[in-house]
Amino acid sequence: MESSFLFLNFLGTGEFVLIAFVFLLLFGPDKIPGLARNLGKGIRKIKDASNDIKHEIHESSKGLDSVGSEIKNDIEELHEVTQSVKRGVKKL
């Protein structure tokens, strides 16, 4: 979370006061709490969507892991059969 607010290190007290004053002039003291509430709800929706996407990717990768292990087992079986055939050919 620190990296998303990295730009705040470059703002001083004067800049924060100026930004607060501009917000107060543009929206008025009555609308600022509603704007902050809506901003918080929007951020929460974005985080929830991000978590849903991460969960879906994680669930999809579980399926890929099982397919990968099946392929690995098949390759090992083929290797064993190949070794068996090689041993049989050497005996002849």
Order of alpha helices (4+ residues) and beta strands (2+ residues): alpha
